[in-house]
Amino acid sequence: MNLIPSFPALLGLSTSYFGGIGSFHKRKSGRKRRIRFYMDGCFDLVHYGHANALRQAKALGDELVVGVVNDEVIVEHKGPPVLNMEERI
């Protein structure tokens, strides 16, 4: 699994520049491999920036897997979250 193409989405860059990345991932049989991207975040009070990053990440592959950071990690790095993990999910 190659995660390098997901970095533009995580950085909030436009997908138009990176749109051709998926064409480089072909199997030896000539069939195109499905590309899966992973993106995580705390998503505490989801806003337009979150939605835009998710949209761009999805546009770069065939499947988007989204992880939600747990409360303990958020408290350690940012302070207490507004919503608990169940509400963020």
QUILIN-V489920 format. One record per residue. N is the residue number from 0. RES is the residue in one letter. D_CENTER is the distance of its C-alpha to the mean C-alpha in whole Angstrom. Layout:
n:N res:RES d_center:D_CENTER
n:N res:RES d_center:D_CENTER
This chain:
n:0 res:M d_center:14
n:1 res:N d_center:13
n:2 res:L d_center:10
n:3 res:I d_center:12
n:4 res:P d_center:10
n:5 res:S d_center:7
n:6 res:F d_center:9
n:7 res:P d_center:10
n:8 res:A d_center:7
n:9 res:L d_center:6
n:10 res:L d_center:10
n:11 res:G d_center:10
n:12 res:L d_center:12
n:13 res:S d_center:14
n:14 res:T d_center:13
n:15 res:S d_center:16
n:16 res:Y d_center:17
n:17 res:F d_center:15
n:18 res:G d_center:15
n:19 res:G d_center:18
n:20 res:I d_center:16
n:21 res:G d_center:15
n:22 res:S d_center:19
n:23 res:F d_center:20
n:24 res:H d_center:19
n:25 res:K d_center:22
n:26 res:R d_center:24
n:27 res:K d_center:27
n:28 res:S d_center:29
n:29 res:G d_center:27
n:30 res:R d_center:25
n:31 res:K d_center:21
n:32 res:R d_center:19
n:33 res:R d_center:16
n:34 res:I d_center:12
n:35 res:R d_center:10
n:36 res:F d_center:6
n:37 res:Y d_center:5
n:38 res:M d_center:3
n:39 res:D d_center:6
n:40 res:G d_center:9
n:41 res:C d_center:12
n:42 res:F d_center:12
n:43 res:D d_center:15
n:44 res:L d_center:17
n:45 res:V d_center:14
n:46 res:H d_center:15
n:47 res:Y d_center:14
n:48 res:G d_center:12
n:49 res:H d_center:10
n:50 res:A d_center:10
n:51 res:N d_center:10
n:52 res:A d_center:7
n:53 res:L d_center:6
n:54 res:R d_center:9
n:55 res:Q d_center:8
n:56 res:A d_center:5
n:57 res:K d_center:7
n:58 res:A d_center:10
n:59 res:L d_center:10
n:60 res:G d_center:10
n:61 res:D d_center:12
n:62 res:E d_center:10
n:63 res:L d_center:6
n:64 res:V d_center:7
n:65 res:V d_center:6
n:66 res:G d_center:8
n:67 res:V d_center:11
n:68 res:V d_center:13
n:69 res:N d_center:16
n:70 res:D d_center:19
n:71 res:E d_center:21
n:72 res:V d_center:18
n:73 res:I d_center:18
n:74 res:V d_center:22
n:75 res:E d_center:22
n:76 res:H d_center:20
n:77 res:K d_center:20
n:78 res:G d_center:23
n:79 res:P d_center:23
n:80 res:P d_center:20
n:81 res:V d_center:22
n:82 res:L d_center:20
n:83 res:N d_center:21
n:84 res:M d_center:18
n:85 res:E d_center:19
n:86 res:E d_center:19
n:87 res:R d_center:16
n:88 res:I d_center:15
